Amino acid sequence: MLRNVIAATILIFISIAPVNAQSVKSMWIQVETLDTEEEALGRILAYKTFLPAIAGFKLPNGEFGVVVGPFSELESKYLLTQFSQTGLIPPDSFISPATQFGQQFYPPNEDATVENGEDRPKETKPDTLLSVDENGKPILRQADETNSQARASERLLSKDDKKLLQSALKDAGFYTGDIDGLYGRGTRASMSRWQDANHFEDTGILTTAQRAELLNNYYAALDGLGMQLVEDRAAGIAIEMPTNAVSFDGYTAPFAHFIASDGSEAGVHLISQPGDRTSLYALYDVMQTLSIVPLEGRRKKNRNNFVLTGANDKIISHTEAYLSGGEIKGFTLVWPADRADQAQKLIDRMQRSFERQPGVLPRGQGTDIEPGQAMLGGLDLRKATSVVSGAFINDVGMVITTSEITESCERIAAFDDTDFELIRFAPELGLSLLAPKTGVQPIGFGTVRAAPNRLNTRVSASGYSFGGTLSAPSLTHGSIAATTGLQGEEHVDRLELSPFVSDAGGPVLGSNGEIVGILNAANQSGDRQLPSGVSFMTDNATLSNFLTETGVDFKFNVALDTKSAVEIERMAADMTVWISCWE
């Protein structure tokens, strides 16, 4: 029975006319190689009982090949997987293009032969697509398998095979459920709809040929990309990739780089390095700092693998890596965002073809990133568009900072490792309020001065003057020169103080270590160049009103005692944070 299924499947494949470049029938499944033509003919006669498309060719090395075909590239890969699982062809069977063969010796006088590496024209097959009866009604296309045979061939599919078919059904508009590899009512109904739309009997069970037709249509978006299996022996990886879009550009451990040949954003970066679980997790962390991995997307880390996906207005990115036998191997696909229809199909093909081979790239420069470092493994590190300071304002980790942190920040982070979200943005006051996305328990937080600020009060601005280069904030000392702005703004105090750019947003502290204001950004006066030592802060009254109106819990400071310089320095270190904005 199974041999009859195979024979019917092969016949249906070789009868379908090519519809695009990817389906040109120039690929053969090579099942055996013999020393003599006589030996090869003997094996052909044995296979012929259940392989009707059997053929024989003399090979360039003088041996004789027993092959099945011809098929399209997609068909040959599909059939090789399906038929080798049955045990009816040897497990070491492989796919060969027509260009690898010489003269055909079997069948004799066959019209379809290969000469000089090219297919001879074959007799045109009759149209196997839709026809109509005398009343103009569609006649259903002939299925290659009965229902029981289709169920038998379906049982050979892996869960990943089933997921791929669900993806193809969804892409074609017939399936709306989860891609879970489970064939329930929803998947069966979508198969019936696909069969009906393609003029087959709607049984809800796809036959072998129907599955191949569905996948052929699914992968049509990859036409012209030159999908080929690339073996990188240095990295120890074999994987399909779009060779017409990317080409090898060199190694920078732990990556083998394949970059766009047309100057686009496309790229494939193979990952290969020795390591253990600690190395895998370190790679997971550092990959997220690369510019080729967008900030927003799926982040999944398991014991022995991780996946990073994301997209922005320029690229779609997918990274996966696996630890096995003391080696970490994987790949990153970077694809232009305006070609999203190709991205998921490329990922499918790359995942299904990925194979670990002997060999691994040496350890690179490691995963420790130094301040100011621009690249890692030959790839650009993502850079924050701005770095400012801020202050914890309560025990749940809410942060008050400058309005330089805006809605345009795709990611907002404190100390570069804790993500925050923008709760309120008030550029008219020079303030932004942030809340942590996960639980944060600050060592200390600031309290707001209850009494009005006074002229000539000594103050200290706390901020990370050099971004995150130093492990603690710096204090810049000065005084309150006026309790209004240059144009009489009541919410602003003018300071005699010379802060750095990244001090903006940090707390300005009084003699008791209380917050008397939030340091404004240096550009608050527009294009005017102010004298040295002139800066501004949003005053304590405005700050307390802002927090109250927003419904934020905070504390007033009503103490009158004066703290020592050492105590103020400690309080500043506990409450001050540095904030990075990533766009």
Secondary structure, DSSP 4 states (H G I P E B T S, - for coil): -HHHHHHHHHHHHHHSPP-SGGG-S-EEEEEEEESSHHHHHHHHHHHHTT-TTEEEEE-TTS-EEEEEEEE-HHHHHHHHHHHHHHTSS-TT-EEEEGGG---EEESTT-SS-EETTEEPPPPPPPP-S-EE-TTSPEEPPPPSS-HHHHHHHHTT--HHHHHHHHHHHHHTTS--S--SS---HHHHHHHHHHHHHTTS---S---HHHHHHHHHHHGGGGTTS-EEEEEETTTTEEEEEETTTEEEEEEETTEEEEEESSSSS-EEEEEEEE--HHHHHHHHHHHTTBTTS-SSS-EEE-SSEEEEEEE-SSEEEEEEEEEETTEEEEEEEEEEGGGHHHHHHHHHHHHHH-EE-S--PPP-S-SPPPTT--EETTEEBP--SEEEEEEE-STT--EEEETTS-TT-SEEEETTTEEEEEEEEETTTTEEEEEESS----S----EE-SPP-TT-EEEEEE-TTTTSSSS-EEEEEEEEESS-TT--TTEEEEE----GGGTTPEEE-TTS-EEEEEPPTTTTTT--PPTTEEEEEEHHHHHHHHHHHT----EE-------HHHHHHHHHHHEEEEEEE-
